[in-house]
Amino acid sequence: MVLAACGHKAPPPARPSAPPVTAQESAETFLSRLSPANQELASWKDMGPTVRKSLLYVNSKPQAAFAIRRPGLEVTWGELSRTLTRLQQLLPRLDAEPGLLAQNFRWVPVPKGIDYSGYYEPRVAASRTKKPGYEQAIYAVPPDLARVRARRGRYYDRRAIEEGQVLAGRGLELAWAKDPVDVFFLEIQGSGRLVFDDGTEAYINYAGQNGHKYKSSGRIMREKGLLKRGDIFEQREWFRNNPGRVREILNDNPSYVFFKFGGRGPTGAMGHTVDDWLSLATDRGYIPLGAVVAYGVNIPDETFGSVPLRGIGFAQDVGGAIKRNRIDIFCGGNERANYVASHLDAHGPAWVLLAR
């Protein structure tokens, strides 16, 4: 995934002046505390490139067809296009006239709110050749993957690939990483950057999967009684303290992801790069791709414990674990993004915005 691709960035938020987000917060209260600085934007105008990505996608759909049709939310692609176009037109005025968001859009609440998590662009230390200290292979798609999956549905599992080394020596190694845990979390995120020991960097993106069901390392470790919370931060700390058990834990997840080099950063389900604090991964059967979403959640912060995040986001991605009222916020590619995405698991309100 890409570092922010949109506009000018404001500095990360200082100590929050607004109160924490509450699950029962009204749209009026939310609006009174909304600011582009919450999303590290200098101005609402800086949201423009992200809006255009969504417009390109929704305008490619049959405008009279339903983008979503479920109890409580029926919206055509044409209505989504009209909403995005209206927002695009208003962006130059919103800094001076924030009330336009209430006047121009219907705020349709998401029933029972949203369970929020985060994802980010990981940076993985790697080498272009195998050598001491860089021995964890990152594999390209094997040429027989499609055939095997078509015939029996599943390819070699993680244990066979990592312990059995069934793919070694077939010329599939894209690079060798320093830390197998970094590669494991790269698989979870789906894409990231390789930071090579020669000073160069390269984007790397999801290219395929072995067909086995994913089992999270957090769940594996909780089941073994090793962790309490099981979030990524706690997992990483445990792995650092128990290097001899890393393979035991990772290989209990049979799912395995293959990669390819890419020319750009993290790409969402629309085919466009995703943007920090703006791009959201949603269940497209619950909140459709192209939707404009006002979202609120208290996010983890190393200095203050947590800070309120109220923003205007865009459904531009999906994820295997993103079901119904769950939203994954793309947090970016820096250390703060890593921290927030590794810790965020909280509930908050959300609204789908529709042009009046």
C-alpha positions in Angstrom: 0.0 0.0 0.0 1.1 3.5 -0.7 2.1 6.4 1.4 -0.4 9.1 1.2 -1.2 10.0 -2.4 -3.4 12.9 -1.7 -2.7 16.6 -1.4 -0.8 18.5 1.3 -0.4 17.0 4.7 -0.9 18.8 8.0 1.3 17.8 10.9 0.1 14.9 13.0 -2.5 16.0 15.5 -1.3 17.6 18.7 -3.0 17.0 22.0 -6.7 16.7 21.1 -8.9 19.6 21.9 -12.1 17.8 21.1 -13.7 15.3 23.5 -13.5 11.5 22.8 -15.8 10.0 20.2 -18.9 8.2 21.8 -20.9 5.5 20.2 -24.1 7.5 20.7 -22.7 10.7 19.2 -25.2 12.6 17.0 -24.4 13.8 13.5 -24.7 17.4 14.7 -22.1 16.8 17.5 -19.9 15.0 15.1 -20.0 17.8 12.6 -19.2 20.4 15.2 -16.0 18.6 16.0 -15.0 17.7 12.4 -11.8 19.2 10.9 -9.5 18.2 8.0 -6.6 18.3 10.5 -8.1 15.2 12.1 -7.0 13.3 9.0 -3.6 15.1 8.7 -4.9 17.4 5.9 -4.1 21.1 5.7 -7.5 21.8 3.9 -10.6 20.0 2.8 -9.4 20.7 -0.8 -6.6 18.2 -0.2 -9.3 15.5 -0.3 -9.8 16.1 -4.0 -7.6 13.3 -5.5 -9.2 10.7 -3.3 -12.7 11.8 -4.4 -11.6 11.6 -8.0 -10.5 8.0 -7.6 -14.0 7.0 -6.3 -15.7 9.0 -9.1 -13.7 7.1 -11.7 -14.9 3.8 -10.2 -18.6 4.6 -9.7 -18.9 6.3 -13.1 -17.8 3.1 -14.7 -20.9 1.3 -13.3 -24.5 1.3 -14.8 -25.9 4.4 -13.2 -29.4 3.1 -12.7 -28.3 -0.2 -11.1 -28.1 -0.6 -7.3 -24.7 -0.3 -5.7 -26.3 -1.6 -2.5 -29.8 -2.9 -1.8 -30.4 -4.0 1.8 -32.7 -3.1 4.6 -31.9 0.5 5.6 -29.8 1.3 2.6 -30.7 1.3 -1.1 -28.4 3.4 -3.3 -27.8 3.4 -7.0 -24.4 4.0 -8.6 -25.9 7.2 -10.0 -26.7 8.4 -6.5 -23.1 7.6 -5.4 -21.8 9.5 -8.4 -24.0 12.5 -7.6 -22.8 12.4 -3.9 -19.2 12.4 -4.9 -19.6 15.1 -7.5 -21.4 17.3 -5.0 -18.6 16.8 -2.4 -16.0 17.5 -5.1 -17.7 20.8 -5.9 -18.0 21.8 -2.2 -14.4 21.1 -1.2 -13.1 24.6 -2.0 -15.7 26.1 0.2 -15.7 23.7 3.2 -12.8 25.4 5.1 -14.9 28.5 5.4 -18.3 27.0 5.4 -18.3 23.6 7.2 -22.0 23.7 7.6 -22.4 22.8 3.9 -21.8 19.2 4.8 -25.1 19.2 6.8 -27.0 21.2 4.2 -26.0 19.2 1.2 -26.1 15.6 2.4 -28.4 13.2 4.1 -26.5 11.5 7.0 -27.7 7.9 7.0 -26.5 6.3 10.3 -25.0 2.8 10.2 -27.2 0.8 12.7 -25.3 -0.2 15.8 -22.2 1.7 14.6 -18.9 0.3 13.4 -16.1 -1.9 14.7 -12.9 -0.2 13.6 -9.5 -1.7 12.8 -6.6 -0.4 10.8 -4.2 -1.4 8.1 -0.9 0.1 6.9 2.0 -0.2 4.5 4.7 -2.4 6.2 8.4 -1.9 5.4 10.4 -5.1 5.3 14.2 -5.3 5.6 15.4 -7.5 2.7 18.2 -8.6 0.5 18.2 -9.4 -3.2 20.4 -12.5 -2.5 20.3 -15.1 0.2 23.0 -14.6 2.8 23.4 -14.8 6.6 20.8 -12.7 8.3 18.6 -12.7 5.2 17.2 -16.2 4.8 13.4 -15.8 4.8 12.3 -16.3 1.2 9.5 -14.2 -0.3 8.0 -16.2 -3.2 6.4 -15.3 -6.5 3.4 -17.2 -7.7 4.4 -20.8 -8.6 3.5 -21.7 -12.2 1.5 -24.7 -11.1 -0.6 -22.9 -8.5 -3.6 -22.2 -10.8 -3.7 -25.8 -12.1 -3.4 -27.4 -8.6 -6.0 -25.1 -7.2 -8.4 -25.7 -10.1 -8.0 -29.5 -9.6 -8.1 -29.8 -5.8 -8.7 -26.3 -4.4 -5.6 -26.1 -2.2 -1.9 -25.8 -2.8 1.0 -26.6 -0.4 0.3 -25.3 3.1 2.6 -23.0 5.0 4.3 -25.8 6.9 5.2 -27.6 3.6 6.5 -24.3 2.1 8.4 -23.1 5.2 9.5 -26.3 6.9 9.4 -28.7 3.9 11.0 -26.1 1.6 8.9 -27.5 -1.3 9.4 -24.3 -3.4 13.1 -23.8 -2.7 15.4 -23.7 -5.6 12.7 -23.3 -8.3 13.7 -19.7 -9.0 10.6 -18.2 -7.4 12.4 -16.2 -4.7 11.8 -12.5 -5.2 13.9 -11.6 -2.2 15.1 -12.8 1.2 13.9 -11.0 4.3 15.6 -10.5 7.6 12.6 -11.4 9.8 10.0 -14.1 9.1 7.6 -12.3 11.3 7.8 -9.2 9.1 7.0 -11.3 6.1 4.0 -12.9 7.9 2.5 -9.5 8.7 3.3 -8.4 5.1 1.0 -11.2 4.0 -1.7 -10.0 6.3 -1.5 -6.4 4.9 -1.3 -7.7 1.3 1.4 -5.3 0.1 4.3 -3.1 1.3 7.8 -2.0 0.6 11.0 -4.0 0.6 13.9 -2.0 2.0 17.0 -3.6 0.6 20.4 -3.7 2.3 21.9 -1.9 -0.7 19.8 1.2 0.1 17.2 0.7 -2.6 13.5 0.1 -2.1 10.7 -1.7 -4.1 7.0 -2.0 -3.8 5.7 -5.5 -3.4 2.0 -6.5 -3.9 -0.3 -9.5 -3.4 -0.2 -11.9 -6.3 -2.0 -15.0 -5.1 -2.8 -17.3 -2.2 -2.6 -21.1 -1.6 -6.3 -21.7 -1.0 -6.0 -22.7 2.6 -8.2 -21.0 5.2 -6.5 -18.1 7.1 -6.1 -18.5 10.8 -4.9 -15.4 12.6 -1.7 -15.6 14.7 -3.5 -13.7 17.4 -6.1 -16.3 17.7 -3.5 -19.1 17.6 -1.6 -17.4 20.5 -4.7 -16.8 22.6 -5.7 -20.4 22.2 -2.3 -21.5 23.4 -2.6 -19.2 26.4 0.3 -17.0 25.3 -1.4 -13.7 25.0 -4.2 -11.7 26.5 -5.3 -9.3 23.8 -3.6 -10.8 20.7 -3.2 -7.5 18.9 -0.2 -7.1 16.5 1.8 -5.1 18.9 1.5 -7.7 21.6 2.3 -10.5 19.1 5.5 -8.8 17.9 6.7 -8.3 21.5 6.1 -12.0 22.2 7.9 -13.1 19.0 10.9 -10.9 19.9 11.1 -12.6 23.3 10.5 -16.1 22.0 12.4 -16.5 18.7 12.6 -20.2 19.1 8.9 -20.6 18.8 8.2 -18.3 15.8 7.9 -21.1 13.3 5.6 -23.1 15.6 3.1 -20.2 15.8 3.3 -19.1 12.2 3.0 -22.6 10.7 -0.3 -23.2 12.6 -1.8 -20.8 10.0 -1.9 -22.9 6.8 -2.7 -19.9 4.5 0.2 -18.6 2.5 0.4 -15.5 0.2 2.6 -15.1 -2.9 3.8 -11.7 -4.1 4.9 -9.7 -7.2 6.9 -6.5 -7.6 4.7 -3.5 -8.3 5.2 0.0 -9.6 3.1 1.7 -7.0 2.0 1.3 -3.4 -1.0 -0.4 -1.8 -3.9 -0.7 -4.2 -7.5 -1.0 -3.2 -10.3 -3.0 -4.7 -11.1 -0.1 -7.1 -7.7 -0.5 -8.7 -6.3 2.8 -7.3 -3.8 3.4 -4.6 -5.2 4.0 -1.1 -4.7 7.2 0.9 -3.9 7.7 4.5 -6.9 8.2 6.8 -9.2 8.6 3.8 -9.4 5.2 2.2 -11.6 2.6 4.0 -12.0 -1.1 3.5 -15.6 -2.1 3.9 -17.9 -5.1 3.3 -19.2 -4.1 -0.2 -22.5 -5.9 0.6 -23.0 -3.6 3.6 -21.3 -0.4 2.6 -20.7 -0.3 -1.1 -17.4 0.7 -2.8 -17.8 4.3 -3.7 -19.7 5.3 -0.6 -18.8 8.5 1.3 -18.6 7.6 5.0 -18.3 9.9 8.0 -16.5 7.8 10.6 -15.6 8.4 14.2 -13.4 6.4 16.5 -10.8 6.9 19.3 -7.5 5.7 17.9 -4.5 4.5 19.9 -1.7 7.1 20.5 1.7 6.5 22.1 1.7 9.9 23.8 -1.9 10.5 24.9 -3.2 6.9 25.1 -5.9 7.6 22.6 -7.1 10.5 20.5 -10.5 11.1 18.8 -10.5 10.6 15.0 -13.5 12.1 13.2 -13.2 12.1 9.4 -14.8 11.8 6.0 -13.7 8.6 4.4 -14.2 6.7 1.2 -15.1 3.0 0.7 -12.3 2.1 -1.7 -11.1 -1.3 -0.5 -12.3 -4.7 0.8 -10.8 -7.4 3.0 -11.4 -11.0 3.8 -12.0 -10.2 7.5 -14.1 -7.1 6.8 -17.7 -8.3 7.3 -20.9 -6.2 7.8 -20.3 -3.4 10.3 -16.5 -3.5 10.3 -14.3 -0.9 8.7 -10.6 -1.1 8.2 -8.9 2.4 8.0 -5.8 2.8 5.9 -3.4 4.5 8.2 -0.4 5.1 5.9 3.2 3.9 6.0 5.0 5.7 8.8 5.7 4.6 12.4 2.5 6.3 13.6 0.5 4.3 11.0 2.1 1.1 12.2 1.3 1.9 15.8 -2.3 2.8 15.2 -3.0 -0.1 12.8 -1.3 -2.6 15.2 -3.5 -1.5 18.2 -6.8 -0.3 16.8 -9.8 -2.3 17.8 -12.6 0.0 18.9 -16.2 0.8 18.3 -17.7 4.1 17.1 -20.4 5.7 15.0 -20.6 6.1 11.2 -22.9 7.6 8.6 -23.2 7.1 4.9 -23.5 10.5 3.2 -25.9 10.9 0.3 -26.5 14.1 -1.7 -29.8 15.7 -1.0 
